[in-house]
Amino acid sequence: MAEGELAENPRSGFDGDLEDEGKGMKYLCFLLAAFLLFLCACQTCRVTSVEDALEYQAKGYETRVAIYPVGMDGLLWGAFLWTHHAQAQVLVDGKWKWVGMVSLTDTPTFSIQGDVTYWQPSIYQGWLHGQGLYY
């Protein structure tokens, strides 16, 4: 073998095919980006809760936004990055209902692990705007 020439070693773990390694890295980057996008999506629960509450207010219902610390189900859903969830509530026949993804429900999206804080939708919306969190 000449000086500077590399010998191929089939047991070295490197098969010389950089194209396959590049595809794997692209796939990994895509999965990571998709996962991060998924994690960021729940941050919009703040905005969604306000919009849901305002939508039901426009229909004549009394509404509020509930902010609550989530139990293990919410922590798992949020990959332990989120500790709280915002969700609109609507007063129907004297009982507060939770605005779910499809309809009104008797239970929140996640289990509640602690005290719930209630906001009037317009006040919460204004506070979010002031914090740069309403987008």
N, CA, C and O atoms as a DFTB+ gen file, in Angstrom:
540 C
 N C O
     1  1       0.854      -1.167       0.000
     2  2       0.000       0.000       0.000
     3  2       0.900       1.230       0.000
     4  3       1.910       1.258       0.703
     5  1       0.541       2.249      -0.784
     6  2       1.342       3.462      -0.906
     7  2       1.112       4.365       0.291
     8  3       0.089       4.268       0.968
     9  1       2.075       5.246       0.549
    10  2       1.974       6.174       1.662
    11  2       0.792       7.122       1.436
    12  3       0.603       7.626       0.328
    13  1      -0.005       7.366       2.490
    14  2      -1.160       8.232       2.396
    15  2      -2.407       7.541       1.895
    16  3      -3.474       8.155       1.880
    17  1      -2.317       6.311       1.492
    18  2      -3.459       5.556       0.985
    19  2      -4.140       4.877       2.167
    20  3      -3.471       4.321       3.038
    21  1      -5.456       4.921       2.197
    22  2      -6.213       4.317       3.285
    23  2      -6.660       2.922       2.905
    24  3      -7.127       2.679       1.792
    25  1      -6.512       2.031       3.827
    26  2      -6.978       0.660       3.604
    27  2      -8.390       0.536       4.135
    28  3      -8.717       1.069       5.196
    29  1      -9.216      -0.163       3.400
    30  2     -10.582      -0.397       3.871
    31  2     -10.581      -1.560       4.838
    32  3     -10.033      -2.623       4.547
    33  1     -11.178      -1.361       5.958
    34  2     -11.286      -2.411       6.965
    35  2     -12.772      -2.695       7.157
    36  3     -13.475      -1.856       7.720
    37  1     -13.268      -3.823       6.719
    38  2     -14.697      -4.099       6.815
    39  2     -15.191      -4.186       8.248
    40  3     -16.399      -4.130       8.478
    41  1     -14.318      -4.319       9.197
    42  2     -14.733      -4.423      10.601
    43  2     -14.594      -3.099      11.342
    44  3     -14.778      -3.051      12.558
    45  1     -14.275      -2.042      10.638
    46  2     -14.038      -0.762      11.298
    47  2     -15.330      -0.062      11.700
    48  3     -15.298       0.889      12.481
    49  1     -16.459      -0.515      11.180
    50  2     -17.724       0.147      11.483
    51  2     -18.032       1.268      10.520
    52  3     -19.101       1.872      10.606
    53  1     -17.143       1.561       9.620
    54  2     -17.352       2.604       8.626
    55  2     -17.299       1.944       7.257
    56  3     -16.270       1.414       6.840
    57  1     -18.418       1.990       6.581
    58  2     -18.470       1.303       5.295
    59  2     -18.142       2.226       4.125
    60  3     -18.171       1.808       2.967
    61  1     -17.833       3.474       4.434
    62  2     -17.443       4.398       3.383
    63  2     -18.619       5.031       2.666
    64  3     -18.412       5.817       1.742
    65  1     -19.843       4.718       3.055
    66  2     -21.014       5.265       2.379
    67  2     -21.555       6.450       3.173
    68  3     -22.448       6.290       4.005
    69  1     -21.017       7.630       2.917
    70  2     -21.435       8.830       3.628
    71  2     -22.855       9.243       3.267
    72  3     -23.527       9.911       4.053
    73  1     -23.307       8.855       2.100
    74  2     -24.655       9.216       1.670
    75  2     -25.698       8.607       2.608
    76  3     -26.655       9.287       2.979
    77  1     -25.535       7.344       2.998
    78  2     -26.476       6.705       3.927
    79  2     -26.451       7.381       5.287
    80  3     -27.495       7.550       5.916
    81  1     -25.257       7.770       5.747
    82  2     -25.154       8.462       7.027
    83  2     -25.837       9.818       6.960
    84  3     -26.473      10.244       7.924
    85  1     -25.711      10.492       5.834
    86  2     -26.372      11.781       5.653
    87  2     -27.881      11.660       5.682
    88  3     -28.566      12.517       6.241
    89  1     -28.406      10.595       5.080
    90  2     -29.853      10.364       5.099
    91  2     -30.342      10.109       6.511
    92  3     -31.399      10.600       6.908
    93  1     -29.576       9.345       7.266
    94  2     -29.942       9.077       8.654
    95  2     -29.965      10.347       9.487
    96  3     -30.852      10.534      10.319
    97  1     -28.989      11.219       9.261
    98  2     -28.922      12.475       9.998
    99  2     -30.088      13.381       9.611
   100  3     -30.672      14.037      10.473
   101  1     -30.431      13.422       8.330
   102  2     -31.576      14.218       7.895
   103  2     -32.860      13.702       8.530
   104  3     -33.703      14.485       8.966
   105  1     -33.002      12.395       8.581
   106  2     -34.188      11.786       9.190
   107  2     -34.255      12.133      10.677
   108  3     -35.321      12.472      11.190
   109  1     -33.121      12.049      11.366
   110  2     -33.071      12.381      12.784
   111  2     -33.419      13.852      13.004
   112  3     -34.167      14.180      13.926
   113  1     -32.886      14.734      12.169
   114  2     -33.196      16.160      12.278
   115  2     -34.680      16.420      12.034
   116  3     -35.296      17.235      12.721
   117  1     -35.247      15.724      11.055
   118  2     -36.676      15.870      10.782
   119  2     -37.500      15.435      11.991
   120  3     -38.435      16.133      12.387
   121  1     -37.164      14.299      12.573
   122  2     -37.900      13.811      13.748
   123  2     -37.762      14.771      14.926
   124  3     -38.736      15.032      15.634
   125  1     -36.574      15.288      15.134
   126  2     -36.353      16.239      16.215
   127  2     -37.165      17.514      15.990
   128  3     -37.779      18.029      16.925
   129  1     -37.173      18.024      14.766
   130  2     -37.956      19.223      14.449
   131  2     -39.447      18.975      14.648
   132  3     -40.153      19.827      15.187
   133  1     -39.930      17.807      14.216
   134  2     -41.348      17.474      14.395
   135  2     -41.695      17.374      15.870
   136  3     -42.756      17.836      16.289
   137  1     -40.819      16.782      16.656
   138  2     -41.049      16.650      18.100
   139  2     -41.084      18.023      18.763
   140  3     -41.953      18.289      19.594
   141  1     -40.141      18.899      18.401
   142  2     -40.124      20.238      18.980
   143  2     -41.354      21.044      18.580
   144  3     -41.894      21.802      19.386
   145  1     -41.792      20.881      17.345
   146  2     -43.011      21.547      16.902
   147  2     -44.202      21.060      17.716
   148  3     -45.052      21.854      18.120
   149  1     -44.260      19.757      17.956
   150  2     -45.322      19.174      18.773
   151  2     -45.291      19.768      20.174
   152  3     -46.342      20.105      20.720
   153  1     -44.108      19.905      20.768
   154  2     -43.999      20.435      22.115
   155  2     -44.423      21.897      22.175
   156  3     -45.039      22.328      23.149
   157  1     -44.100      22.643      21.154
   158  2     -44.456      24.060      21.146
   159  2     -45.941      24.272      20.908
   160  3     -46.478      25.324      21.254
   161  1     -46.603      23.302      20.329
   162  2     -48.011      23.455      19.983
   163  2     -48.876      23.709      21.204
   164  3     -49.807      24.511      21.128
   165  1     -48.608      23.070      22.307
   166  2     -49.455      23.237      23.483
   167  2     -49.320      24.617      24.088
   168  3     -50.208      25.053      24.820
   169  1     -48.253      25.305      23.808
   170  2     -48.132      26.655      24.317
   171  2     -49.272      27.515      23.815
   172  3     -49.577      28.550      24.409
   173  1     -49.899      27.107      22.742
   174  2     -51.029      27.869      22.232
   175  2     -52.296      27.618      23.035
   176  3     -53.329      28.219      22.740
   177  1     -52.253      26.753      24.037
   178  2     -53.445      26.547      24.865
   179  2     -53.855      27.867      25.505
   180  3     -55.033      28.081      25.792
   181  1     -52.885      28.756      25.731
   182  2     -53.219      30.070      26.284
   183  2     -54.131      30.814      25.317
   184  3     -55.169      31.345      25.712
   185  1     -53.738      30.847      24.060
   186  2     -54.504      31.563      23.040
   187  2     -55.820      30.851      22.756
   188  3     -56.871      31.486      22.666
   189  1     -55.757      29.530      22.615
   190  2     -56.966      28.748      22.327
   191  2     -58.004      28.914      23.430
   192  3     -59.196      29.031      23.147
   193  1     -57.563      28.926      24.679
   194  2     -58.509      29.065      25.782
   195  2     -59.229      30.412      25.727
   196  3     -60.430      30.487      25.982
   197  1     -58.497      31.469      25.395
   198  2     -59.107      32.797      25.281
   199  2     -60.083      32.826      24.111
   200  3     -61.205      33.314      24.245
   201  1     -59.655      32.304      22.966
   202  2     -60.515      32.328      21.788
   203  2     -61.777      31.497      21.993
   204  3     -62.861      31.904      21.575
   205  1     -61.644      30.336      22.634
   206  2     -62.823      29.512      22.932
   207  2     -63.783      30.258      23.849
   208  3     -64.992      30.277      23.616
   209  1     -63.237      30.870      24.892
   210  2     -64.081      31.594      25.840
   211  2     -64.785      32.769      25.162
   212  3     -65.974      32.991      25.390
   213  1     -64.070      33.515      24.339
   214  2     -64.674      34.660      23.650
   215  2     -65.734      34.209      22.641
   216  3     -66.738      34.892      22.441
   217  1     -65.505      33.066      22.015
   218  2     -66.490      32.526      21.066
   219  2     -67.802      32.185      21.780
   220  3     -68.882      32.502      21.281
   221  1     -67.709      31.548      22.933
   222  2     -68.926      31.221      23.683
   223  2     -69.559      32.468      24.288
   224  3     -70.781      32.530      24.423
   225  1     -68.753      33.463      24.657
   226  2     -69.308      34.725      25.147
   227  2     -70.149      35.385      24.066
   228  3     -71.220      35.924      24.345
   229  1     -69.663      35.340      22.838
   230  2     -70.396      35.944      21.721
   231  2     -71.742      35.259      21.502
   232  3     -72.663      35.854      20.944
   233  1     -71.850      34.009      21.944
   234  2     -73.120      33.267      21.842
   235  2     -74.015      33.494      23.050
   236  3     -75.096      32.912      23.144
   237  1     -73.563      34.346      23.984
   238  2     -74.370      34.700      25.136
   239  2     -74.077      33.932      26.417
   240  3     -74.801      34.087      27.401
   241  1     -73.054      33.126      26.431
   242  2     -72.710      32.348      27.625
   243  2     -71.733      33.117      28.513
   244  3     -70.961      33.947      28.033
   245  1     -71.778      32.829      29.807
   246  2     -70.768      33.330      30.727
   247  2     -69.570      32.381      30.629
   248  3     -69.734      31.161      30.647
   249  1     -68.374      32.947      30.526
   250  2     -67.176      32.110      30.360
   251  2     -66.062      32.578      31.275
   252  3     -66.111      33.666      31.849
   253  1     -65.064      31.731      31.392
   254  2     -63.840      32.068      32.110
   255  2     -62.726      31.169      31.579
   256  3     -62.980      30.174      30.901
   257  1     -61.493      31.538      31.899
   258  2     -60.339      30.723      31.525
   259  2     -59.766      30.156      32.821
   260  3     -59.485      30.894      33.765
   261  1     -59.601      28.856      32.851
   262  2     -59.032      28.174      34.012
   263  2     -57.578      27.819      33.709
   264  3     -57.270      27.241      32.666
   265  1     -56.700      28.173      34.630
   266  2     -55.288      27.804      34.521
   267  2     -55.023      26.849      35.675
   268  3     -55.256      27.186      36.836
   269  1     -54.535      25.654      35.351
   270  2     -54.326      24.679      36.416
   271  2     -53.042      23.890      36.241
   272  3     -52.610      23.624      35.119
   273  1     -52.427      23.514      37.374
   274  2     -51.254      22.645      37.300
   275  2     -51.711      21.242      36.908
   276  3     -52.678      20.717      37.460
   277  1     -51.017      20.654      35.968
   278  2     -51.439      19.351      35.447
   279  2     -50.861      18.208      36.277
   280  3     -49.807      18.327      36.901
   281  1     -51.597      17.096      36.259
   282  2     -51.130      15.871      36.891
   283  2     -50.185      15.134      35.961
   284  3     -49.701      15.689      34.975
   285  1     -49.932      13.886      36.286
   286  2     -48.967      13.091      35.524
   287  2     -49.357      12.957      34.055
   288  3     -48.479      12.932      33.193
   289  1     -50.659      12.871      33.746
   290  2     -51.072      12.753      32.343
   291  2     -50.646      13.972      31.526
   292  3     -50.172      13.836      30.399
   293  1     -50.817      15.158      32.100
   294  2     -50.400      16.376      31.421
   295  2     -48.892      16.520      31.349
   296  3     -48.352      17.008      30.357
   297  1     -48.217      16.091      32.407
   298  2     -46.755      16.145      32.391
   299  2     -46.193      15.231      31.311
   300  3     -45.249      15.597      30.610
   301  1     -46.772      14.046      31.179
   302  2     -46.320      13.126      30.135
   303  2     -46.619      13.680      28.749
   304  3     -45.776      13.622      27.854
   305  1     -47.829      14.221      28.576
   306  2     -48.214      14.797      27.291
   307  2     -47.263      15.921      26.891
   308  3     -46.908      16.056      25.720
   309  1     -46.859      16.715      27.856
   310  2     -45.968      17.839      27.592
   311  2     -44.502      17.518      27.778
   312  3     -43.672      18.424      27.856
   313  1     -44.174      16.242      27.850
   314  2     -42.783      15.784      27.987
   315  2     -42.090      16.442      29.182
   316  3     -40.891      16.719      29.136
   317  1     -42.842      16.687      30.237
   318  2     -42.348      17.281      31.475
   319  2     -41.829      18.709      31.285
   320  3     -41.128      19.238      32.147
   321  1     -42.177      19.330      30.152
   322  2     -41.801      20.727      29.922
   323  2     -42.906      21.675      30.373
   324  3     -42.631      22.813      30.752
   325  1     -44.145      21.216      30.334
   326  2     -45.282      22.039      30.737
   327  2     -45.741      21.590      32.103
   328  3     -45.824      20.393      32.380
   329  1     -46.034      22.532      32.940
   330  2     -46.547      22.202      34.264
   331  2     -47.984      22.674      34.451
   332  3     -48.663      22.244      35.384
   333  1     -48.452      23.557      33.569
   334  2     -49.801      24.121      33.681
   335  2     -50.509      24.069      32.328
   336  3     -49.878      23.989      31.275
   337  1     -51.831      24.118      32.392
   338  2     -52.641      24.120      31.183
   339  2     -53.717      25.189      31.317
   340  3     -54.238      25.417      32.408
   341  1     -54.050      25.844      30.209
   342  2     -55.119      26.839      30.163
   343  2     -56.275      26.249      29.366
   344  3     -56.078      25.695      28.284
   345  1     -57.487      26.373      29.912
   346  2     -58.648      25.799      29.247
   347  2     -59.879      26.653      29.566
   348  3     -60.085      27.065      30.708
   349  1     -60.681      26.905      28.548
   350  2     -61.893      27.707      28.724
   351  2     -62.980      26.887      29.413
   352  3     -63.055      25.666      29.278
   353  1     -63.817      27.606      30.154
   354  2     -64.997      27.010      30.764
   355  2     -66.220      27.843      30.398
   356  3     -66.136      29.058      30.221
   357  1     -67.352      27.163      30.289
   358  2     -68.612      27.798      29.917
   359  2     -69.659      27.427      30.961
   360  3     -69.779      26.262      31.342
   361  1     -70.417      28.420      31.423
   362  2     -71.485      28.168      32.396
   363  2     -72.751      27.758      31.653
   364  3     -73.336      28.546      30.910
   365  1     -73.165      26.496      31.868
   366  2     -74.356      25.956      31.212
   367  2     -75.284      25.409      32.285
   368  3     -74.920      24.501      33.033
   369  1     -76.491      25.974      32.354
   370  2     -77.476      25.543      33.346
   371  2     -76.893      25.519      34.754
   372  3     -77.119      24.572      35.507
   373  1     -76.147      26.555      35.108
   374  2     -75.599      26.683      36.449
   375  2     -74.385      25.815      36.746
   376  3     -73.925      25.778      37.887
   377  1     -73.856      25.114      35.746
   378  2     -72.698      24.251      35.955
   379  2     -71.587      24.614      34.969
   380  3     -71.839      24.805      33.779
   381  1     -70.351      24.708      35.479
   382  2     -69.217      25.024      34.617
   383  2     -68.809      23.788      33.832
   384  3     -68.542      22.726      34.395
   385  1     -68.768      23.956      32.515
   386  2     -68.341      22.897      31.599
   387  2     -66.983      23.283      31.023
   388  3     -66.678      24.465      30.870
   389  1     -66.176      22.283      30.707
   390  2     -64.871      22.493      30.106
   391  2     -65.007      22.460      28.584
   392  3     -65.712      21.611      28.038
   393  1     -64.339      23.372      27.915
   394  2     -64.345      23.359      26.456
   395  2     -63.286      22.342      26.015
   396  3     -62.085      22.549      26.193
   397  1     -63.767      21.242      25.435
   398  2     -62.862      20.201      24.946
   399  2     -62.526      20.418      23.491
   400  3     -62.885      21.439      22.905
   401  1     -61.848      19.470      22.919
   402  2     -61.447      19.600      21.516
   403  2     -62.643      19.495      20.573
   404  3     -62.623      20.060      19.480
   405  1     -63.683      18.775      20.991
   406  2     -64.833      18.565      20.119
   407  2     -66.103      19.200      20.678
   408  3     -66.916      19.735      19.924
   409  1     -66.274      19.142      21.986
   410  2     -67.504      19.651      22.586
   411  2     -67.255      20.041      24.040
   412  3     -66.129      19.969      24.532
   413  1     -68.306      20.449      24.705
   414  2     -68.215      20.749      26.132
   415  2     -68.213      19.446      26.918
   416  3     -68.929      18.503      26.583
   417  1     -67.400      19.407      27.966
   418  2     -67.292      18.197      28.777
   419  2     -67.395      18.543      30.260
   420  3     -67.333      19.708      30.653
   421  1     -67.553      17.505      31.065
   422  2     -67.616      17.682      32.524
   423  2     -66.245      17.616      33.170
   424  3     -66.105      17.922      34.355
   425  1     -65.236      17.224      32.415
   426  2     -63.898      17.080      32.984
   427  2     -62.872      17.851      32.152
   428  3     -63.049      18.029      30.947
   429  1     -61.802      18.305      32.802
   430  2     -60.751      19.015      32.066
   431  2     -59.961      18.058      31.178
   432  3     -60.074      16.839      31.308
   433  1     -59.173      18.615      30.289
   434  2     -58.359      17.810      29.384
   435  2     -57.358      16.959      30.154
   436  3     -57.153      15.790      29.827
   437  1     -56.731      17.543      31.177
   438  2     -55.751      16.838      32.001
   439  2     -56.211      16.834      33.459
   440  3     -57.037      17.652      33.862
   441  1     -55.674      15.916      34.229
   442  2     -55.998      15.909      35.657
   443  2     -55.390      17.154      36.300
   444  3     -54.357      17.665      35.866
   445  1     -56.060      17.619      37.339
   446  2     -55.640      18.837      38.033
   447  2     -54.863      18.446      39.282
   448  3     -55.331      17.650      40.097
   449  1     -53.680      19.012      39.419
   450  2     -52.816      18.699      40.547
   451  2     -52.507      19.988      41.307
   452  3     -51.376      20.473      41.273
   453  1     -53.496      20.536      41.981
   454  2     -53.276      21.779      42.726
   455  2     -54.422      22.754      42.523
   456  3     -55.513      22.376      42.098
   457  1     -54.155      24.009      42.832
   458  2     -55.170      25.054      42.770
   459  2     -55.387      25.555      41.343
   460  3     -54.452      25.644      40.547
   461  1     -56.638      25.877      41.044
   462  2     -57.013      26.420      39.740
   463  2     -57.155      27.936      39.876
   464  3     -57.757      28.429      40.830
   465  1     -56.598      28.662      38.918
   466  2     -56.734      30.116      38.861
   467  2     -57.684      30.448      37.717
   468  3     -57.542      29.928      36.611
   469  1     -58.657      31.319      37.991
   470  2     -59.650      31.685      36.976
   471  2     -59.430      33.128      36.533
   472  3     -59.160      34.010      37.349
   473  1     -59.551      33.348      35.237
   474  2     -59.407      34.670      34.637
   475  2     -60.634      34.969      33.780
   476  3     -61.220      34.074      33.171
   477  1     -61.005      36.232      33.748
   478  2     -61.965      36.674      32.746
   479  2     -61.212      36.677      31.417
   480  3     -60.069      37.131      31.368
   481  1     -61.820      36.186      30.343
   482  2     -61.098      36.048      29.071
   483  2     -60.413      37.315      28.572
   484  3     -59.260      37.268      28.143
   485  1     -61.108      38.440      28.624
   486  2     -60.506      39.682      28.104
   487  2     -59.332      40.144      28.962
   488  3     -58.365      40.700      28.442
   489  1     -59.411      39.920      30.257
   490  2     -58.308      40.305      31.148
   491  2     -57.103      39.396      30.913
   492  3     -55.967      39.867      30.860
   493  1     -57.349      38.109      30.774
   494  2     -56.264      37.167      30.508
   495  2     -55.625      37.459      29.149
   496  3     -54.404      37.401      29.002
   497  1     -56.458      37.771      28.167
   498  2     -55.949      38.112      26.837
   499  2     -55.043      39.343      26.917
   500  3     -53.968      39.365      26.319
   501  1     -55.472      40.347      27.644
   502  2     -54.661      41.561      27.806
   503  2     -53.348      41.277      28.519
   504  3     -52.305      41.815      28.148
   505  1     -53.401      40.431      29.543
   506  2     -52.186      40.076      30.265
   507  2     -51.222      39.325      29.343
   508  3     -50.018      39.581      29.353
   509  1     -51.760      38.398      28.547
   510  2     -50.915      37.653      27.609
   511  2     -50.266      38.594      26.594
   512  3     -49.082      38.464      26.283
   513  1     -51.059      39.550      26.076
   514  2     -50.489      40.520      25.133
   515  2     -49.343      41.287      25.791
   516  3     -48.287      41.481      25.188
   517  1     -49.561      41.717      27.022
   518  2     -48.532      42.470      27.748
   519  2     -47.248      41.676      27.965
   520  3     -46.162      42.253      28.034
   521  1     -47.371      40.361      28.071
   522  2     -46.221      39.495      28.273
   523  2     -45.602      39.010      26.962
   524  3     -44.581      38.322      26.961
   525  1     -46.243      39.383      25.835
   526  2     -45.774      38.930      24.534
   527  2     -46.055      37.446      24.302
   528  3     -45.335      36.783      23.555
   529  1     -47.102      36.931      24.943
   530  2     -47.423      35.507      24.855
   531  2     -48.684      35.228      24.053
   532  3     -49.109      34.078      23.944
   533  1     -49.278      36.255      23.500
   534  2     -50.500      36.045      22.712
   535  2     -50.135      36.173      21.252
   536  3     -49.902      37.273      20.750
   537  1     -50.085      35.032      20.568
   538  2     -49.683      35.022      19.170
   539  2     -50.554      34.097      18.370
   540  3     -50.362      33.959      17.162
